[in-house]
Amino acid sequence: MSEPLLEIDDVSVLRGDAVLLDHVGLTVAEDQHTAILGRNGSGKSTLVKLISREIYPTGGGAGVRIFGHDRWDVFELRKMLGIVSPAVHAEMTREDRLEVTDAVISGFFAARGLWRHHRVTEAMRAAGRDALERMDAGHLAGRSMATLSTGEARRVLIARALVHRPRALLLDEACAGLDPATRRQFLQTLQALAQSGTTLILVTHHVEEIIPEIAQVVMLRDGAVLRQGDKADLLTGPVLTDLFGMATSVGCKDGWFSARLN
């Protein structure tokens, strides 16, 4: 039996007197597409930083294991788990001189762009072009990152995470700032990634962003796991009412869920 993609065992994160994560425990199997759902301030961003090794547990149990390992070199981790977050988006799109293909290839070096000491091979360039095509973003080559729309930049950043062909992608608020039509097109691209064998962990506060391929939902509230289980069992009016603290009704059409506050 293969090791789970992600195991978090009774972990807490404190900042001063504030409890950001409170004895969190969860497991995500490889090939188990998962959504992490919760309100703003529920602990989702802290959880992403914990997984990406930007912060570390300050209390609790055995900690965080990714593909069975609790110690990772960050550069090696990126080859296994690609991460796209609002912080990465902000960093990469403020660079006026950063060209799209160079931005993608810089994923090999975990850098914000390419520098003279980076040894870029033709294989890397080919991988960069392939990753852009996988994200339907090949036509953006030659553009500056600073000139891209939010949706275009998001596709490029996921391509950057894909250059290593990682086994999984962690996407934090991947649809933030997208209009409804662009969001649906973007989510359809994520469906293709999921169907191609890349495990997705999607962090969101919108039920509508949970693509049909996602089967498991983890619900966070006040820094703790409220529930974890099958999507069909958790995306219901009573459960979402409990999660969001307001009366909520749920609809589903063709595998896409929607939620409405009553």
Buried (B, 14 or more C-beta within 10 A) or exposed (E): EEEBBBBBBBBBBBEEEEBBBBBBBBBBBEBBBBBBBBBEBBBBBBBBBBBBBBBEBEEBEEBBBBBEEEEBEEEEBBBBBBBBBBBBBEBBBEBEEBBBBBBBBBBBBEEBBBEEEBEBEEEBBEBBBBBBEBBBBBEBBEBBBEEBBBBBBBBBBBBBBBBBEBBBBBBBBBBBBBEEEBBBBBBEBBBEBBEEEBBBBBBBBBBBBBBBBBBBBBBBBEBBBBBBEEBEEBBBBEBBBBBBEEEBEBEBEEEBBBBEEE
